[in-house]
Amino acid sequence: MIELHEASVKYGRRLAISNITMTVERGKFIGLIGSNGSGKTTLLKVMAGLLTPDSGRAELSGESMTRGAVKRVAYMADTEDFFTYLNTKQLFDYYESQFPDFDRVKAISVADFLRVPMDEKLKNLSKGSKGRAKIAATFGREADFYLLDEPFSGLDPMVRREIAQGLIQYADPERQTVVMSTHEIQEAEPLFDQLFVLCNGELIAENTVDGIRDEYNMDTTSWLVSLFNKRA
């Protein structure tokens, strides 16, 4: 599991995340919810071992999180500058050279399912096709944890549905965890087992989807709207 204990990160004087304590278990599909600037990307980077908290700590299976976590954690950044000079086949070549757990057959299967062009340079693809190529490369790895930063960002609803279907199909719910940051709730809601909600760098709520239904008699979207309205 990934655990954070009162973890905080500063950029200069700005506190990006503040005193966050949370546990991410294996075998879950987890939503990291919050508006732009709420701290989602920083939190994912801490969970991936790419950032060390300025205070508090982050652990992977009880040991301090380091950049060595890349052996078990597949992180997908929300960036347009994603190996744009490569085509998808070359992207898979690179992943295969860097990650011992990369399964090229699986990556090609994901790419076929998501209809990713294989020979066109990524810089020439639409934003939706770039997003699908990133998903295929990420899920080509047999990681314990997949950390996805805004995989639906800027995509039309049809593309978001295709990606959501791919996430369900290519992650093993018995042994792998997907943590996905998003503010696109409609397409992602059916995927989630558990939600962590951020606002201004703070973890303001945590609940399971079943718990939300049982405790509040609401769907996830309604619960989130109610939660943020109370803080407005």
C-alpha positions, 0 to 999 in steps of 0.5 A: 500500500501507499501511505502518507502521514501528515505530508506537506509540500511547498513551492516557495512560500506556497503550500501545495498540499498540507498535512495530508494523511491517507492510505491507498490499498491495492486492488482499488479504483480511487478517484482523486477529486478537486478543482484545478490548483487543489493539489492533485498533481503534487499529491500524485507526484509524492505518491509516485516518489517523484517529490519528497514531502517537506514535512511528514512522510510517504511510504510504499509497503511500509518503507520510505517512498523514493524514486525507486518506487518507479519499479512498482508505480506507473505514473502518467503525467498530465502534459502535452509534451509527452515524447512528441518526437516519437510515434507510438511504436517508438514510444513502446520501444522506449518503455520496453527499454526503461521498465522491466515490467513493460508488456509490449503485447498488452500495450499493443492490445490497449492501443488496438482497443483505444484505436491509437495510431501506431506510426504517426508521430505523437506531435501530429496526433489530436489531443484525444489520440495523444491521451489514448497513446499515453494510456496504452504506454502506461497500462503496458506496464504490469505495475502495482499502482497506476497513477493517472493525472487528469487522463480525461482533461480536454477530451470530448465525452466520447473519448472519455468513455472509451478511455474509461472502458479501457481502464476497466478492461486492462487493470486487474482489480485483484492486485492492481490499484488505479488512482486517477485525478479528475474533475470530470466526474460523470464518465469516471463515477462508475469506475470508482471504489473510493474517493479522496477530495482535495481543496486548496491543498487539504484533504477535506473528505474521504469515502467509499462510493458505497459509503456515500450511497448508504450514508448520504443517500446520494450519488457521487456527483451529488455528494461532491456538489453538496460538499463543495457548496458547504465550503463556498 
